Amino acid sequence: MGTFIKSQNVIKGQFVLKDILYSITSSQLSAEYQNRELILYLAVCAKAEKNNVDYNMSSVHLYHNNGFNTHVSNFNELKGKKFIWKDEYNEEGEEAGNLCVQEHEAVRTGIIEILDIEAGQMIIKWSGKADVKWNRKYGDAVPFATIFTVKIPDIVDYTLDAFKSTKMIIDSETQLEVVNLQEFNQEIMRVCETRVWESFNTILKFKLIHNGREYFGEVIFTNGKNNFELSIDNDCPKKVQFKGVDYNLTINYEMFTFSIL
């Protein structure tokens, strides 16, 4: 492999891993709100520009699997911000990301910088060091850098982290609260013990509080956690949809996702 470019010289649309130049083939941004703060999930894929790059090093996939909290409530507030990882995890326990070249390996240090926001798009620079584990040259803590553009999503869902709180803030006038979490989790534990996933039959009860008034709703699960139907008081001023629940109670992980308009 020849030396093609240094990582610090990367331009938009490129990905550089140590000295290998790649062209970006796809990039993606997804986001959610947790208590009015934007959580971002980034992903970018790229392929080597030169044919003499070893096949096993010819493509890369850099991504942020669990997201990171920006601590802002509006995309426009992100312009110019930097999110820095001095280690594999930051002070909030959020991972620096993952890089897949040979296998899915950890990003050891990283900086995510929002360079610009315009016309519904975001330009991002992501640099750092990540493990590759290919050979001595491309082993551990290999430097990388990329600049890419992503579309800002039109609609952002709201996610409640049940191990932090049973309530989440939607806006200055609105909150959502799960009111039967203990009962709901008993059914989760039962199904996990029996491993009969299609026997998951229960009800998640919640209330939406808007301008001091409570509106009650239910999510009815029938024969599995992915089969559900939501109902809510007819006079609720917000349009509420339930998008799903993801959980692993053994590691204190339980996320409920709603769309609220």
Secondary structure in CASP SS format (residue, H / E / C, confidence):
PFRMAT SS
TARGET T0000
AUTHOR 0000-0000-0000
METHOD secondary structure of the structure
MODEL  1
M C 1.00
G C 1.00
T C 1.00
F C 1.00
I C 1.00
K C 1.00
S H 1.00
Q H 1.00
N H 1.00
V C 1.00
I C 1.00
K E 1.00
G C 1.00
Q E 1.00
F E 1.00
V E 1.00
L E 1.00
K C 1.00
D C 1.00
I E 1.00
L E 1.00
Y E 1.00
S E 1.00
I E 1.00
T E 1.00
S E 1.00
S E 1.00
Q E 1.00
L E 1.00
S E 1.00
A E 1.00
E E 1.00
Y E 1.00
Q E 1.00
N C 1.00
R C 1.00
E E 1.00
L E 1.00
I E 1.00
L E 1.00
Y E 1.00
L E 1.00
A E 1.00
V E 1.00
C E 1.00
A E 1.00
K E 1.00
A E 1.00
E C 1.00
K C 1.00
N C 1.00
N C 1.00
V C 1.00
D C 1.00
Y H 1.00
N H 1.00
M H 1.00
S C 1.00
S E 1.00
V E 1.00
H E 1.00
L E 1.00
Y E 1.00
H C 1.00
N C 1.00
N C 1.00
G C 1.00
F E 1.00
N E 1.00
T C 1.00
H C 1.00
V C 1.00
S C 1.00
N C 1.00
F H 1.00
N H 1.00
E H 1.00
L H 1.00
K C 1.00
G C 1.00
K C 1.00
K E 1.00
F E 1.00
I E 1.00
W E 1.00
K C 1.00
D C 1.00
E C 1.00
Y E 1.00
N C 1.00
E C 1.00
E C 1.00
G C 1.00
E C 1.00
E E 1.00
A C 1.00
G C 1.00
N E 1.00
L E 1.00
C E 1.00
V C 1.00
Q C 1.00
E C 1.00
H E 1.00
E E 1.00
A E 1.00
V E 1.00
R E 1.00
T E 1.00
G E 1.00
I E 1.00
I E 1.00
E E 1.00
I E 1.00
L E 1.00
D E 1.00
I E 1.00
E E 1.00
A C 1.00
G C 1.00
Q E 1.00
M E 1.00
I E 1.00
I E 1.00
K E 1.00
W E 1.00
S E 1.00
G E 1.00
K E 1.00
A E 1.00
D C 1.00
V C 1.00
K C 1.00
W C 1.00
N C 1.00
R C 1.00
K C 1.00
Y C 1.00
G C 1.00
D C 1.00
A C 1.00
V E 1.00
P E 1.00
F E 1.00
A E 1.00
T E 1.00
I E 1.00
F E 1.00
T E 1.00
V E 1.00
K E 1.00
I C 1.00
P C 1.00
D C 1.00
I C 1.00
V C 1.00
D E 1.00
Y E 1.00
T E 1.00
L E 1.00
D E 1.00
A C 1.00
F C 1.00
K C 1.00
S C 1.00
T C 1.00
K E 1.00
M E 1.00
I E 1.00
I E 1.00
D E 1.00
S C 1.00
E C 1.00
T E 1.00
Q E 1.00
L E 1.00
E E 1.00
V E 1.00
V C 1.00
N C 1.00
L H 1.00
Q H 1.00
E H 1.00
F H 1.00
N H 1.00
Q H 1.00
E H 1.00
I H 1.00
M H 1.00
R H 1.00
V H 1.00
C H 1.00
E H 1.00
T H 1.00
R C 1.00
V C 1.00
W H 1.00
E H 1.00
S H 1.00
F C 1.00
N C 1.00
T E 1.00
I E 1.00
L E 1.00
K E 1.00
F E 1.00
K E 1.00
L E 1.00
I E 1.00
H E 1.00
N C 1.00
G C 1.00
R E 1.00
E E 1.00
Y E 1.00
F E 1.00
G E 1.00
E E 1.00
V E 1.00
I E 1.00
F E 1.00
T C 1.00
N C 1.00
G C 1.00
K C 1.00
N C 1.00
N C 1.00
F E 1.00
E E 1.00
L E 1.00
S E 1.00
I E 1.00
D C 1.00
N C 1.00
D C 1.00
C C 1.00
P C 1.00
K C 1.00
K C 1.00
V E 1.00
Q E 1.00
F E 1.00
K E 1.00
G E 1.00
V E 1.00
D E 1.00
Y E 1.00
N E 1.00
L H 1.00
T H 1.00
I H 1.00
N C 1.00
Y E 1.00
E E 1.00
M E 1.00
F E 1.00
T E 1.00
F E 1.00
S E 1.00
I E 1.00
L C 1.00
END
